[in-house]
Every structure is written in C-alpha cells, then in structure tokens.
Amino acid sequence: TSKSKTDEIKGQQMLINQNKFIAYLNSLHNLGANGANALAESQALNPYFGEIYEPFPLIDKLIEALTDGIEKVIILTGHAGDGKSTVALDVLKKLRGFPLASPLSQPLDEREDIDIQNSRVTIIKDMSELSTERRRQWLHQAFSEPGSWLIISNTGPLLDRVVLEKIVDYAKIVGTTNQGIESKILEYLDRPLSNDLQDKHSLDSFAKKLVILNLTRLDNVVLGAKILTKLVKHSAWEQCEGCSIEPA
C-alpha cells in the first residue's frame, strides 16, 4: 500500500540521517544488549574515543614505577567500570610510544610484553576473565620471571582464597613469615589512592616489591566532569545541524 511505502521511505531517511555518535553513546553503558563500547578494549578501537579521552592522573606515576629499574609486581584492582582496563591501555600506549588519544588497530592480548632498554614490562589485561589456575600461573610467572608486571583484576578474583594463598606463598619462598600478610593486603586495598605509589601502597615481603592499587579508592569526580564536558562538546554533534526536527 501507499502508506506502507511512505513509512518505509521515512524509515530509510531516518536511518540515513542518523548521527552515528548517538548510537555510539548508547553503546557506552551495559544496561542493554547493545553495550559493546562499555568495554575499554572496544573503546580503544573506536574513532570517537580520541575526542572524549581524558587520561587518569596516575598514569605517569605507574610508568615511573614500572620502569625505575626496580622489579615489582603491580596489581591494579577495583570494581567493574572503574577504569582499570583503560589505565592498562594507557600504560601500553605510552610504553610503546603510541598517541594516547589514537585508536589501536587491534585489542590487547591476554598478556602483553613490552621490551624497554635492558628490561621488560608485562601487562596481564584482566585476571577476572581467567580461571583460578590461570591466575595462579600468571602470579607465579610475575614473581619468578624477570621484569616488572602490571596485573589488572577485579577485587573479587584477587581475594579468591586460592589466589590470596598463592600470594602469601611467595612471602614464604623468600623466607618472610606470612604472619599478617593477608591482613596487610586487605588494608592496602582499603587505602585511598595517592600519588605516592611506591611507599603507601607497597609490600616488601616478596621476591619482588608488590604494589596494590585499588581504583575504587580514587576520587575521580573531576575526571568524570572533564569527560562529560568532552561528550557535550564533541565535534560529531555538528552532524545534527540542519536536522528537520531541530528546534527553531
């Protein structure tokens, strides 16, 4: 019928005139099935990300800690959505000399090794996605292999009894009593995140210094306000100029 044909044409016009940035914004949350860009890895590949990118304030301190010549294992933990994977992406880009606001050509592998002069930095992108045995494997290699490691993990998997016991085991290996180690780990998880990563968040009871950083304890209100401002001022909104339903 003519009515159905008219509706079809209108539907095609709406599809043609749709601002893809709006579709992108609708994919940033995980409230529905179309939440592809709620994951930091998808963000890293998206061309819209560059204009809304705002670096976490602790990136430079993390780079310094990972490359100061003292081998260490840094565990970056927090809740889902706190920005752990984004931090890992930033560290990877900086160490490899990539522009921070530019998209990657491919997502991170489970393990990324970056050779720096006579040392190596290894990034485990997300222990939360792995089995307990796999987590134990990476922890073993982190403390036994040369170089510094950055391990990303939700707080839950980090506190898994088997994983926590594995961390304590490394204190035994170097001859340190394990008395109070678990309590110290829990204490450090609850510490507000400060710029002093080396002293206030480090444990020296292991073959390598263990640094525990909890992004949940980072005050990110200012960061969130900056990102919101960039979303509102994004250049993609120019595509909406002249829209037939734009208010006069």
N, C-alpha and C positions, 0 to 999 in steps of 0.2 A: 504494500500500500504506500501511498504518497507520504503518510505520516511516519511510517517506519523508516522510509528512505530519508526523510528530513532528520529524524533522530539519529540515524547512522552518520549523516554528514556532520551534524553538530558534535557527535562523539569523536569523529575524526579530527575536527577542528580543535576541540579541547585537548586531544592527545598531542596534536601538532604544536599548540601554543603552550603546552605545559612547561613550566620552569623546572628544569631537572634539579636545580638546587633545592627546591621544596621537597622533591622526592628523596633527595639526599638527607635533608634534615629529618624527614620522617623515618629514616633508617638508622638514626643515631641512638635510639632507645631500644630496649628489649621487651617492650610491652606487648608486641605482637610478633607475628611470624616474619615480618619484613624488617628485621633488626640487624641486617648484615654489617652495617658500619658501627654497631655498638662495640665491635671488637677492634682493638688498637691495630691489629695486623691489617684489617681491611682499610682502616683509615690511612695507614702508611702507603697504600697503593692508590689512594683516591686523589684525583687532581684538585678537588675542592679543599683538601685538607690544608694546603700551604697557607692560604689566607686566614684561616682561623687558628693556625698553630701558635701556641704560646708555650715556651719551654718551662719545665719545672725548675724552681730555683736551686735545687740540689744537684743538678747535672754536673756542673763544673767540679763540685766537691767530690762527686762519685768518680769522675775521670781522674782526678788527682789521687784519690785513694787507690784506684786500680793500677796506676802507672807510676807510683812513687818509688818503685824498686823493692818494696817490702811485700812479699807474697801474702795474700789474705783471701778469705772466702767471705763475700758479702751476700747476705740473704736479705732480699727486699720483699717484704710481705705486706699484707693488708687485705681488705675486702675486695670482692669483685667490683670493678669500676673505679677503683681508687687511682688508677693511672700507672700501675706497675709496669705493664707491657709498653706503655708509651715511654716511660723512663728508659726501659731496656732498648727500645728503638733509637732513642736519642743518643744513648751511650754508644751503640753500634755505629750510628752515622758519624758521630764525632771522631771515634777511633779510626774509622775508615776514610775520613775526610769527605763525607757526603754532605751536601747542604741540608740543614735540619728541616727546612720547610718544603723540600722537594720530595715527591713520592718515590718509593722504592720500585724496582722493576719486578720484584718477587718477595713473598713473605719470608719471615725468619724461619730458619730450620730449628728443629728442637735444640740443637747445640750449634753455636756459632763460635769459631776460634778466630781471634784477631792477633796476628803477629806484630809486635811493636819492638823495634830495635832488637835487643837480645832477650826479650821476654814475650809472654803471651797472655792475653786476656780471653777467658772463655765465658760465654753467656748461655745459661740454660733458660729458655724463654718462659716456660711455665710448668713448674713441677706439679701444679694442680691437675694437669691433664694426664698425669702418668700413674702407673701402678706403684704400689708401695715398694716393690722390688726394684723398679726402675729408679725411684727416688733414692733408694739406698745406694744403688750403683753410682749415680751421679755424685752423691755426697762422698762416697769412697774415693772417687777419682778427683774430686775437688780438693780433698786434703792430701792426696798422695801424689798427684801429678804436678809438674812444675807450672808456675804461673799463678795469676790471680783469677778468681772466679766471681761472677755475678749470677746469683741464682734467684729467679723470680718464683714466688709461691704465695698462694692464698694462705691465710693464717691457719685455717683448718688442717690442711695437709702437713704443714710444718709441725703442728702439735700432735700429729699422729703418733701414738705410743711407740711404734716400731722405729719411726724416723727420729723421734726425740732420743730414744735409747741409742740409736746409731751415732748421733752427735756426741752423746755422753761417752760412748766407747772411744772416741778419738782423744778425749781427755785422758783416758786410761793408757792409751798407746804411748803417749809422751810422758807417762809417769806421773801425771797430775791426779790427785784424788778427785773423784767425781762428786764428792760431797758438796751439795749446794749448786751444782752446775744447772740443773733443771730450773731451780728457783731463780737463778740469775737470768736465764734465757727468758723466762716469763716476765721478770722485772724489766728487762730491756725492751720487750715487746710493748710494754705499757709506758715507756718513756716518750715524752714529747720529742718530735723530730727537730733537731737543731743543726746548725751549720758545723758543729764540732763532731764530725762523724768518727774521727779517729779515737777520741778519748771517751766520750759519753756513751758510745754505742758499741764498744769493742770488748771482746773477751780474749785473754791471752793464755787460756788453758789448753791450747791445741797446738798441733804441729805448725799450723798457720794461724794468724790472727783471725778470729771470727767476728764479723761486724753484722749486727742485727738492726735493720731499719724497718720501721712499721709506718707505712704511708697513711694509715688511719689516724696517726697522731700528728699529721702535718696540717697546719692551718692553711687551707687553700681557698679561702673566701676571695682574696684579692685576685688570685689566678682565675677563678671562675668568673669573676666580674670582667676581666680582660677578654676572656674567650667569648662571653655573651656579647660584649661590645663589638667584637670582630664579626660575630654571626650577623648582627644587625646591620653592620656597615659593609658586608661582603659585596663585591662587585657584581655577583650573579643576580642581585636584585634588579639591576638595570634592565634585565630581560623582561621585567614586568611593566616597564614604562610603555604607555600607549595601549595597555590591555583594555578591552572593551568593557570590562566590569570594574575598572579602576575608578574610584570616586572622583568626581569632577573637582 
